[in-house]
Amino acid sequence: MNIREFQELMRRLYFHRDSERGAAGTYEWLTDEVKELGEALEARDRKGLQEEFADVIAWLASLANVTGIDLEQAALGKYDNKCPKCGHAPCECAF
């Protein structure tokens, strides 16, 4: 499954609810899931990490659906086999 297929799956499953909630409400759910991911990282909970990564990507896809953004096109457009800042692969940016 590619990113576009996953986003379409989230659309089929949840768009009716997500569109009623709107972008702001869907964004709140996404931020809650990112916080839960952080908690799983701190706890070093491997099973929790898997579940929270799944939730984060699902809510990100849902937010993209609500806002009309094609995640695959956006991601590949920005990260076209190189770092968007320095233009190299692997990245050579100084941090």
Buried (B, 14 or more C-beta within 10 A) or exposed (E): EEBBEBBBEBBEEBBEEBBEBEEEBBBBBBEEBBEBBEEBEEEEEEEBBEBBEEBBBBBBBBBBBBEEBBBBEEEEEEEEEEBEEEEEEEEEEEE
